[in-house]
Amino acid sequence: MSENSYLLDTHLLLWIAFDSKQIPKKTTLLLNDWSNHFYYSPANLWEIGIKNQLGKKDFQIDLELLQGVLLDHEYRLLTISGEHAIVANNLPNIHKDPFDRMLVAQAYCEKLTLLTSDKTLAIYKKNGGFPIQIV
């Protein structure tokens, strides 16, 4: 993948879908730059679906509607491979969330930069050189 290719974390996807004011201006500029390529993962959708069913307030969105918004923005679906699962399994035990661990692994394997608001994930960048950008 190219230098300007990004994997979006789940909260960022939700912010995009809800046109949230929580998206920092610098990130909005990045998202609006058509020379950049953006990806999302089935792990994002799975996390949203599970947390929606558990009644979590921030995750109340129809997955089909969300997928439509993502495709309208020309975001690309990055499938999960066996290699991704192996790398996620072998990550240092910094972050316990299996969805975030999968996103870190996918970004690493596919040479994408993971855009996230989760500052805990920055430890993967600091300690292991994983491609993570905090927004």
C-alpha positions in Angstrom: 0.0 0.0 0.0 1.1 3.6 -0.5 2.5 6.1 2.0 -0.8 7.9 2.1 -3.0 4.9 2.9 -4.8 4.7 6.3 -6.8 2.2 8.3 -9.5 3.9 10.4 -10.3 2.9 13.9 -13.8 2.3 15.1 -14.4 5.6 16.9 -13.1 7.6 13.9 -15.5 5.7 11.7 -18.4 6.5 14.0 -17.4 10.2 14.1 -17.3 10.2 10.3 -20.8 8.6 10.1 -22.3 11.0 12.6 -20.4 14.0 11.1 -19.1 14.6 14.6 -17.4 17.7 15.8 -15.0 15.5 17.7 -12.9 15.0 14.6 -9.9 17.3 14.9 -9.4 19.9 12.1 -6.1 18.4 11.1 -7.8 15.0 10.7 -10.7 16.5 8.7 -8.1 17.9 6.3 -6.5 14.5 6.0 -9.9 12.9 5.4 -10.8 15.4 2.7 -7.6 15.0 0.8 -8.5 12.9 -2.2 -4.8 11.8 -2.7 -5.2 9.7 0.5 -6.7 6.2 0.6 -8.8 5.0 3.5 -9.6 1.5 4.6 -11.9 0.0 7.2 -12.0 -3.5 8.6 -14.7 -6.1 9.3 -13.4 -5.8 12.8 -14.8 -2.3 13.0 -18.2 -3.4 11.9 -18.1 -6.4 14.2 -17.1 -4.3 17.2 -19.9 -1.8 16.5 -22.5 -4.6 16.1 -21.5 -6.3 19.4 -21.4 -3.0 21.3 -24.7 -1.9 19.7 -26.3 -5.2 20.9 -25.0 -4.5 24.4 -26.7 -1.2 24.4 -23.6 1.0 24.3 -24.8 4.5 23.5 -21.9 5.6 21.2 -22.4 2.5 19.0 -26.1 2.9 18.1 -26.0 2.8 14.3 -27.3 0.5 11.7 -24.3 -1.4 10.2 -25.8 -1.5 6.7 -26.2 2.3 6.8 -22.7 2.7 8.1 -21.3 0.5 5.4 -23.2 2.7 2.8 -21.7 5.8 4.3 -18.2 4.3 4.1 -18.6 3.2 0.5 -20.1 6.6 -0.4 -16.8 8.1 0.9 -14.9 5.6 -1.3 -13.4 3.9 1.8 -12.2 0.4 1.0 -12.9 -2.8 3.0 -9.7 -4.5 4.1 -10.5 -8.2 4.7 -9.0 -10.1 7.6 -6.4 -12.7 6.7 -4.8 -15.5 8.6 -1.6 -13.5 8.7 -3.5 -10.7 10.4 -4.8 -13.1 13.1 -1.3 -14.5 13.7 0.2 -11.0 14.1 -2.6 -9.9 16.3 -2.0 -12.9 18.5 1.7 -12.2 18.8 1.4 -8.5 19.6 2.8 -7.4 22.9 0.1 -7.4 25.6 -0.2 -3.6 25.7 -3.9 -3.4 24.7 -6.5 -6.0 25.7 -9.2 -5.0 23.2 -9.2 -7.7 20.5 -10.7 -5.3 17.9 -7.9 -2.8 18.4 -5.3 -5.5 18.4 -6.6 -6.7 15.0 -6.5 -3.2 13.6 -2.9 -2.8 14.7 -2.0 -6.1 13.1 -3.8 -5.2 9.9 -2.1 -1.9 9.6 1.3 -3.5 10.3 0.8 -6.3 7.7 -0.6 -4.1 5.0 1.8 -1.1 5.6 -1.1 1.2 6.4 -1.1 3.9 9.1 -3.8 3.3 11.7 -5.6 6.5 12.5 -6.9 6.3 16.1 -8.0 8.5 19.0 -6.8 5.7 21.5 -3.6 7.0 23.1 -2.9 3.6 24.5 -2.2 2.3 20.9 0.6 4.9 20.6 2.6 2.6 22.9 2.8 0.1 20.0 4.4 2.8 17.8 6.8 3.8 20.5 7.9 0.3 21.5 7.6 -1.6 18.3 7.5 0.9 15.4 4.0 0.1 14.5 2.4 2.5 12.0 0.0 4.4 14.3 -1.1 8.1 14.2 -3.1 9.6 17.1 -5.8 12.0 16.0 
